[in-house]
Amino acid sequence: MSSKTFAQAGRGILRTVCSGRMLTALLMGFSSGLPLLLATGSVLQAWLKEAGVDLGTIGLFALVGLPYTLKFLWAPLLDRFAPIGGMGRRRGWLLLIQIALIAAIAGLGLADPLISLPGVTVAAFLVAFFSASQDIVIDAYRRESLSDAEQGLGASLYVNGYRIGLLLSSGGGLILADFIPFAAVYAVMALAMLPGLLTTLLCVEPPVAVGTPRSLREAVVQPFAEYFSRQDALLILLFVLLYKVGEMMSSQMTTPFYLDLGFSKTEIGTVVKLFGFWATVIGGLLGGVLMLRMGLYRALWTFGILQAIGLIGFVILARLGHNLPALALAISSENLFSGMATTAYVAFMATLTNRKFTATQYALLSSLMGVPRVIVNTPTGYLAEWLGWEGFFLFCMAATVPGLWLLTRFRAWMESPTETAAEPPIEPGRA
């Protein structure tokens, strides 16, 4: 590629990134990522460990995230109905869900594991439920507002926005927890959801495709019937389940791992999260750009291998112990490769959905994406105690192999230029 052609391509990508649709994808990614670790991840883990809760129970708290794996059950309601007249299906549901989510995050901060662990569990479950519901609508909005050619770059910006939200809630939350009570931390995070609410109010409702379900029965039956009529439908679901299972299992125990090595919450929040954030941003953008040249199949395969290799850093860190440079290097490499793999993974799921039932089909796929975070992650605390930290992270590396093997089964149709999800025409007057 000549320097002139390269410069023209760069300017084209920059114009696309700066478009309103891409900016919306970035901001909605932020709103989607911010609540996750407040209910099921590092902030809640640190709060529970500080309160004296044992590792096994902390691992069991992964079950709080069940809504992320079951969201396809109520996704048809979000495809069928528009709750607020004049705002459309996507924006109307987003507005209601985000208001409820802000209230749930603030409510979780009012619970206290020292007083009532069941109360914390219920409050965390509500945050997970409204967060999962928000994800359903955001994923559908992104799929419907971007063309197939824009899905890779859109996924890249969405993932980076998601990671910014994760950084603010986890890294920022852990740093704040060294200076203010966890109740105040959760109040700050509830306020941090306001930019997402503003984005919902200002963004444009995507057009509605012809053939969108007009009854609840159609909304429930048609998306699944259409999906399961496809080639390799069941194997695709298994692939979605397994592709990132090793990385998700490792992430469930990283905060207790760092604390066991003697790192303070401020060190975790600063070194781990900041280094990891920038590595993930670079990985996401690099993955989005490389996908334009490599194609989706090669990107999934290459990034998946790199994602597994990135876990070696944790094995080395377990041997070295409290070592800040080693921590930064391990986190940077793991997050760089994970960011690349996640971009390809999200783009893959988006291209599989039919615009007539985007919310339900994407919820089906992304629900399986959440299974490792909830079901498979549940025994991770016991695995870490049994295998030790080195053995645990080696086990997580081995868990990536089945997903990569399944990917080889899709090569023929993934590399076919005619293989795309159905693109029904747009129905006038229903946007």
N, C-alpha and C positions, 0 to 999 in steps of 0.2 A: 504494500500500500504506500503510495507516494505521500510526502509530507503535506501536500495540498489536500489530497483526499482525506488523510487522517484529520487534518484541521477542520475540514467540512463536517466530517462525522462527529468530531468533538463538539462543534457548535450545534449540530442537530440534537445531540444527546443533552447538551446544556439547555437548549430551548424546551425540550420535552420535560426535563427535570423541573424547570421553573414554571411550567404550566400549572393552572389552577388544579387540574385533576391530580397531578403528581404531588403538589403541596398538600392537598387534602389527604392523599394516601399516607404521607409522612405524619401529619397531625393525628389522623385516626389510628395509625400504628402506635403513636405515643399513648393515646387514650386506652388502647387495648393492652399495652404492656404494663402500664403503671400498676393496676390492681393485683396482678398475678402473684407476686412474691409477698404481698401484704397478707394474703389469705393462705398460701400454700408453700411459701418459700423462705428465703433467708431472714427477712425481718421477723416473721412469726417464729421461725426456728430459734433465732437469737433470743427472742422474748421468752420462749418456753425454756430454753436451756438456762437462761439467767434466773428463771423462777424455780430451777431445780428439777425439771421434768427429765426423765431418763431418755436415752437415745432411741430405745425401742418405741416408746410412745411418740416421740417426735417423728419417727418414720411413719407411724400409723396415721399421723395427721395428714398424710398425702391423700387419704380417703375423703378429706374435705373437698378435694377437687373433683369429685364425681360429676358435678354438672358439666365439666369440660368434656367428659366422655359420653354423656347422655344427651347433649344438647340437640341432637337430631330428632329427639322425641317431640320437642315443642317448636322446632324450626318451621314446620308446615304452617303453624299459626302466623308466623312472621312473614311467610310468603303470601298467605291468603288475605290477611286483613291490613287495613291502613287505619291506625287508631285515632289519628288527628286529621281532621279535614283540612285540605289545602297544603299539607306538608308531604304527602305521599307516604308510601309504605316504609321506605328506608329511613327517612329523616324523622317521621312521626314516631316510629318505634325507638330510634336512637335517643330522641329527646326524653321520652318517658323512662327508658332503661337507665340512662346516665344520671338522671335525677335520683332514682332509687339507689344506684350504685354509690353515689356520693354520700347519701344518708347511711348506707350499710357500712362504708369504710369508717365514717365517723363513729358509728355505733360499735364497731369492733374495738376501737380504741377505748371505749368505756368499759369493756369486759376486762377481767383480771384473772390470769391463770393461777394466782396465789389464792384466790377466793373460790372460783368456780371454773374448773377446766371444761365441764359440759357447756357452760355459758360461752366460753371462748370458741368452742367447737361450733355451736349454732351460729354465732355471729360470723365466723370465718366462712361457714357454708353459705350464708346469705351473700357475702361479698363474691364468693366463687360463682354462685348462681347468676347474679346480675352481670358479673364480668363475662361469663360464658355467653349469656344472652346478647350482650353488647358485641361480642366477637362474631356471633351469627350474622348480625346486621352489617357490621363493618366489612366482613369478608364478602357478603353479597353485594354491598355497595361498590367495593373495589372491582369485583368481577364485572359488574354491569356498567361501570363508568369508563372502563379501559378496554381497548381492543385487544385481541389475542397478541398482536405484535408488541403491545405495551405492557403485557403482564409481567415479563421478566424484570423490567426496570421498575414497574410499579411495586412488584414484590420486594425488590431491593430497598426502595424508599420506605415501604411499609415496615419491613423488618428493622431498618435502622431507626425509624420512629419508635417501634416497639422496644428496641434496646435502650433508647433514650429514656423511655418510661420506666424500664427495668432499672436503669442506672439511678434515676431519681428516687425511686421507691426503695431500692435495696441499698445501693452505696450511700445515697443521701440519707436514707432512713437510719442506717446503722451508725453513721457519723452523728446524726442528731440524737440518737439514743444514748450517746455518751454524755450528753449535756442536758437533755430534757427527758421527761417520762415518756414511755411508749404511748400513753394516751394522747399526749400532745403531738407525737410523731404522726399518729394516724389522723389527727385533725388537720395537720399540714398537708398530708397526702390527699385528703378529701378535697381540700381547696385546689390542689394541683390538677384535679380533674376538670376544672372550669374551662381551660382552653379547648378541651374536647367538646364541651357543651357549646361553646361559641362557634366552633367549626361546624357542628351540626346545624346551627341556626343560619350560618352563612353559605354553606355549600349548596350545590345544585342537585336536585333529585334526578337520578338517572332515568332514562326512558324505559318503558315497560315493553317486553318482547311479546309478539303475537303468540297466543297459546298459553299465556299465564293462567294458572288454575283459577276458576271462577266459583268453585265450591270447596268446602273443607275436605270433602272426600277426594276430589281431584288433587288437592294440595298434599294429601297424605299418600295417595296411591301412585300417581303418575311419576313423581321424581324417582322412586325406587324401581318402578317397573322399567322406566327408560334406562336407568343406570345398569341394572342387572341384565339387560338384554345385550350388553356390550361384550366384546372379546376380553377375556382375562379379568372380568369384573371382580371376582373373588380374590384372585391373586393380587390385584391392585390394592384392595383393602388390606391384605396381609402385608404388602410392601409398605404402605403408609404406616401401619402399626410398627413395623420393625426397623425402618430406615434410620431413625434417630433414637432408638431405644437405649443404646449404650451411653450416648451423651446425656440423655435425660436422667438415667439412673445415677450417673456420676454427679450431676448437678444437684440432686436431692440431698447429698451428704457433704457438699463442699464446705458449707459454713461450719458444721461441727468439726470437719477435718481441719480447717484453718485454726479454729479455736483450740483443738487438741494439740496442734503444733506450737501453740503459744502466741499466736498473733492476736493483737487487740482488735476490738471492733473498729476502731479508727483506722488501723492498718488495713483491715479487710475492706472497709468502705473506701479508703483512698487508693491503696495500691491495687487491690484485686479488682475493684469495680471500675476505676478510671482506666487502668491498663486494658482491662477486658473490654470496656466500652469502645475505646478507640480502635482496638483490634477488630472488634465486631463490625464497627462502621466501615472500616477499610475492607473487611472481608465481604460484607454485604454489597458494597458498591463494586468491588472487584468481581464478585460473583455475577452481578447483574450485567456488567460489561462483557466478561468472558463468555457468558451464555449467548450473547449475540454472535460470537465467532464459533463457539464450540457446538452449539445446539443443546437441547435440553437433556438428551440421553447421555451424552459424553460428560456434561456438567454434573449430572447426578452421580455418575460413576466416579469421576475424578474427585469431586468434592467429598463424596462419601468416604473414600479411602483416606483422604487427608484428615477428615474429621476423626477417624479412628486413631490415626497416628498421633493426633494432637493430645490424646489422653496419656501418652507416655510421660509428659511433663509432670503429671500428678504422681506417677510412680517414683520418679526421680526426687520430687519434692518430699515424698514420704520418707525417703532415706536421708535426705539432707537435714530435715527438720526446719527450725525457724531460720529462714534465709530469705531476706527480702528480694535480692536480685533474682534468685531462683524462682521465687513466687511470681514475680513480674513476668519472667520469661515463660513459665509454664502457662500462666493465664493468657498471655498475649497469643501464644501459638494455638492454644485450644480454642480461644474465641475467634481468632482469624479464620480458622478452618471451619468452625461451627457456623460462623456467619455466612460463609460461601455456600455451605451445604443447605442451610435454612432457606436462603434465597431461591435456590433451584427447587427445593422441596415445596415451598409455597407456590411458586410459579407452576409446578407440575400439577398440584391440586386444582389451581384456578382453571387451567386449560381443560381439565376433565369435566367441568361443570357445564350444564346446559342453562342458558340464560333464562329459560322459562321457569326454572325452579332452582335458582342459584342458591338461595339461603339453605334449602333442605339438603341438596346434594353436597354443597361445600361443608355443611354441618356434619353430614355423615362421614366425609373424609377427615375433617379436622377433629371430629370426636375420637377417631382411632388414633390420631396424632397425640391426643391427650391421654390415652390409656396408659402408656408407660409412666407418665407423670403421676398417675393416681394408683392404678392397680399394681403395675410392675414395680413402682417405686416404694410400695408399702413395706416390703421386707428389707429395704436397703440398709436400714439401721442394724438389723440383725446380721445381714451379710457382712457389713463392715466390722462388726464385733467378732464374727466367726473367722473371716479371712484375713483380718488386719487391713490397714489402708492400702498397702502395696497390692495384696491379692485382690482387694475389692476393685481397684481401678483396672487391673489386668482383666478381671472378669467383665468389666464394662466394655473394654476393647473387644473382647471375643464376642460380645453380644451384638456387635455391628455386622458380623459376617453374614448371617442369614438374609438380612435386607439387601445386601449387595448381590448375593447370589440370585435372589428373586428378580432384581433389576435386569439381569441378563435375559430373562424370559420375555421382556417387553421390547427388545431391540428392534425387531422387524417392523412393528407398527409405530413405534416412537420415532423411528428415523424416516418413516414414510411422509412425504410432504403433504399428502391428502388427509392425514389423520389428525383431525381437530374435533372438538366438541361441536355439536350442532349450533348454528348461529341463526336462530329464527329472526324474521324481520321485526321491526319495531312497530308497535301498535299505536297509532296516533291518539292523542287525547287521554292517555292513561298514565302519563308521567306525573 
